[in-house]
Amino acid sequence: TKVICVTGFGNLEHQKRQTDKYTKLFRESSKGDQHKTPRHISGGVKEKMTGKRLPRPSSLAVIVPLVTHILCILLYALPITRTNELVTNPGAVLDELHIISDDNRDVKGTSTIKDVFRNDYWGRPMTSSSSHKSWRPFTVLTFRYLTGGGLMPRLFCHRMVNIIIHAAVAELVSITSTQIFPWLPPNQTILMRALTKLIFALHPTHVEAVANAANRHVILSVLSSVIMADPSVSMLLVMIMCAVGFLSSETAIFQMPAVLLTMTAIQYNRCSNKEKKEDNGSNGEKKKDQKEEEMPWPPLQHAIVSLLPRYFAIILFSASYLIGRFYFDTLSIPDGLIRPAENPFFLFTGGKRILNYSYVLSVHVCKSFFLDPVGFSHEYGFDCIEEITGLSDIRLLLPQMLAVITLVIVVKCFANGQRTTLLLLMGLSWFATLFPVSGILKVGTFIADRMVVPSTFTVSIFGGRILSAWIMGESINQPASINTRRVFLTVKVVVVMVIFSFFWLKVDQRSSEWMNSFSLIQSSLKTCPRSAKSNLEMGKLYSGTVNAYAHMVDLPKSMSYLEKAEEIDPNYCDVNKEIATVLFQQGDYLNFEERLTNAVMCPFGMQGALDLWQRYWQAVTADPRGGLQARERMQKYEKVIADAIKQAQKEEEEARKKKPSGFVVGTVDEF
């Protein structure tokens, strides 16, 4: 009775059972080492036996989650508030320029709600041939209404919203871990929850999705999926979150199998844990009859039957989403919008495609496990990752090793029974969210850190479980004395803290690089010096066309980066407009006119180049001294453009007559 009063857990019946259990354990341990505390005895019993006061789980259950949640927010809040300029006058980076642009009427609020649902993420009509089919109306609405109310700059507010959402996802993932492993004692549950949350929050691949406001759709889709995976939430919330997920990001559809298997694993563990407790509770016939009445099926069948309404709702929503997008013909990205500069492997076929995409998929899997064989970069396009031309390429060892490791894990889990097999399927289902980069479908996605975020759910859940078991000493070979155990525990805690500190610094550094375009592109060029797009972006910064970097204009350096981008990928037509801008500033007008003409014929930068074209020729043809010669040159270039338009129309008409080449999903925004 004194022992149970110390522990303070459970009802009277449970306390009686625990008294008998701990009394037996204490007597058995007394026969051996009088100073040895049985490993399975709870904190309260250890306190009574050792005379040492231990923290109460009830207080730790509040303090630890609160402290770790604050850490998750500070992890990203510190880099964006490190200098006053980042708070008062933050500079937009990459796609953030489109999000906060005054031309984006959907975000600015000058368009109707109906327009938001008709347009893609960048404000183009979904039916437009220039649309990437990235349908994310809910994400757009968060940018539209969560603006800080004038109390802070819009971009700073958008970044803080991302940080808060990410911390919420980390919290939910940690709660999910306690549902997947419900049989652990209270102190270990608290430890596992904290470790799971920190592993998720400190994952370096999350930086791209959190530090850059434009990638909010990634964490919103994961947020909705983790909420749906909880069997205890109401059916109404499940349906709302399902809709939010599909309206936030098109990649949410690939998370639905993971949601179904995760809720099944949680429900199964609840049922089996309940059954186990009832088996240990009493041997009487009354208890047995009550158990049979409450649980007429085995735990797995009981879990599946109880979740059937949720299965039906999620599958119905998923089918409706796919059918709707198919009906409105918004599943397929026009092939012309997927370029080698962003995805150099998308045109590969046959064995060449299999070899190269097996490596691409393996890179993403390694990134999920905190390993990065290619380094960090915001852009991995042409010619950052060289293509694999044959079986002799040493990089193919990576997918082979991963395949062998996966096979061994599958065999062992299948041999360990139903529970382990179900947990395995749950874990693999989150890695199945990498399906868009597997090469099975022709997609615009290549290598991107943000694609890894959903798969880190598995790494965080099982990583937290393994680390907590290691720290708490779940092993049959434990040191005998209490002092030795304390030393081992201290060493383990220090090791974990050092590892977490390393990744904290890594995330902090990477987040700081994402705070401005120059540091981000500079870091990308270290990883991918032959990236055509990164060289182009660096050339733009030195050309003076970006107002925020007008103070660092260096035209020769700008031209060197732009020429290198053109040398790497001669078909990268975006280079023409930037080279034309530099030539104009240098006074080389004849070469400028030729480059400007090529820029107008480039479908990806046509709008900006056409505006410059009209203003330039209007000015030079009006010059009384050289206007006549200028008009002749203009007519020559107009004929070149007209011929190019006719050729493009002819090719487009021929492409329409051909059978569609496949299902193409617009999963990212860097095409």
Secondary structure, 3 states (H helix, E strand, C coil): CHHHHHHCCCCHHHHHHHHHHHHHHHHHHHHCCCCCCCCCCCHHHHHHHHCCCCCCHHHHHHHHHHHHHHHHHHHHHHHHCCCHHHHHCCCCCCCHHHHCCCCCHHHHCCCCHHHHHHECCCCCECCCCCCCCCCCHHHHHHHHHCCCCCCCCHHHHHHHHHHHHHHHHHHHHHHHHHHHCCCCCHHHHHHHHHHHHHHHHCCHHHHHHHHCHHHHHHHHHHHHHHHHCCCCCCHHHHHHHHHHHHHHCHHHHHHHHHHHHHHHHHHHHHHHHHHHHHHHHCCCHHHHHHHHHHCCCCHHHHHHHHCHHHHHHHHHHHHHHHHHHHHCCCCCCCHHHCCCCCCCCCCCCHHHHHHHHHHHHHHHHHHHCCCCCCCCCCCCCCCCCCCCCCCCCHHHHHHHHHHHHHHHHHHHHHHCCHHHHHHHHHHHHHHHHHHHHCCCCCCCCCCCHHHHHHHHHHHHHHHHHHHHHHHHCCCCCCCCCHHHHHHHHHHHHHHHHHHHHHHHHHHHHHHHHCCCHHHHHHHHHHHCCCCHHHHHHHHHHHHCCCHHHHHHCCHHHHHHHHHHHHHHCCCCCCHHHHHHHHHHHHCCHHHHHHHHHHHHCCCCCHHHHHHHHHHHHHHHHCCCCCHHHHHHHHHHHHHHHHHHHHHHHHHHHHHHHCCCCCCCCCCCCCC
